[in-house]
Amino acid sequence: MDKSLKITIISGILILSFSALWYVYEYSQTKPELRTFTVTGEGKEMVVPNIAEIRIGIITEGQDLKILQKENDEKMNKIINLLKEKGIEGKDIQTENYSITPKYDYSKSPYKIIGYTISQNLKVKVRDLNKISEILAQSVNYGANNVSGPNFTVDDREVYLEKAREKAIKDAKGKAEKIAKSAGFRLGEIISIYELPYNYYPIKEVGTGGGIGGEPVLNSPQIEPGSQEIKIQVNITYEIK
C-alpha cells in the first residue's frame, strides 16, 4: 500500500474517533440532569412471642477433678432429663460451653494447681411458654447456679417481616404521592429502594435476669412474654418529572 494512502486512512480514523468522542461529550453536557427525591416509609407488626430461649449453667469448684466431673455430670444429666420430661426436644437443647479451668497458688514457685472450676452451659428453646417458670425453678433445685433469660422471639418471624415490609413500601409510596401533589410535580420511575436493618422492639418483657443461684428455689418465678414490635423502614428514591 502506498505510504501516502496509509497516512490518509490513519488520519481519517483519528478524525472519526475524535468526532465521536466530541459528540458524546457534547451530549452529556446538554442532557438534562436527573432530578430525584427520597421518601422514607415505615411498617410495623405487633407479635406475641411463641418461643423463649433460656440458658442453664452449672459451675462446680473443688480440688478433686474426678469427683467434680462426676458431680457436675450428675447435676447436668438431671437437668437434661427434666427438660425432656417437660417436652423439650433434643434439637432444642444445645450445649454451649463445657470448660475445666485449673486454680493456681501463685504464692509459690513453680505455681501449683490447688483446685479446679468446671463450667457447663445449655441453651434451651422452650416452645410451651407455660413451662418456663417450672423449668427454671426445678433446674436451680437440681443444681443449676448460672441461669439467664428468657429471651423471647417468634418462630415464624419472616412472615411478620414480610408484612411489615409491605406496609413500609405502601407508606413510602403514599408519602411520595402527597409530596408530589403538594409540590406540583409528577412522579417518575423508582430509581432505588433501600431497606434499613430491621429491629425487634420489646413492648413488655419480664424475665428472671441472670445469675440465679444460691439456695434452692421452691417457688416458680412468674414469666410474662409480653409482646414485640417488628419495625421495618425503607427509603425509596423517585425520579421527578
HELIX and SHEET records of a PDB file:
HELIX    1   1 LYS A    3  THR A   30  1                                  28    
HELIX    2   2 LEU A   65  GLU A   85  1                                  21    
HELIX    3   3 GLY A   90  ASP A   92  5                                   3    
HELIX    4   4 LEU A  129  LYS A  131  5                                   3    
HELIX    5   5 ILE A  132  ASN A  141  1                                  10    
HELIX    6   6 ARG A  157  ALA A  183  1                                  27    
SHEET    1   A 3 THR A  36  VAL A  47  0                                        
SHEET    2   A 3 GLN A 228  ILE A 240 -1                                        
SHEET    3   A 3 LEU A 187  GLU A 195 -1                                        
SHEET    1   B 3 THR A  36  VAL A  47  0                                        
SHEET    2   B 3 GLN A 228  ILE A 240 -1                                        
SHEET    3   B 3 ASN A 199  PRO A 202 -1                                        
SHEET    1   C 5 ILE A  93  ASP A 105  0                                        
SHEET    2   C 5 LYS A 112  VAL A 126 -1                                        
SHEET    3   C 5 ILE A  51  GLY A  62 -1                                        
SHEET    4   C 5 ASN A 146  THR A 153 -1                                        
SHEET    5   C 5 GLY A 209  ILE A 212 -1                                        
END                                                                             
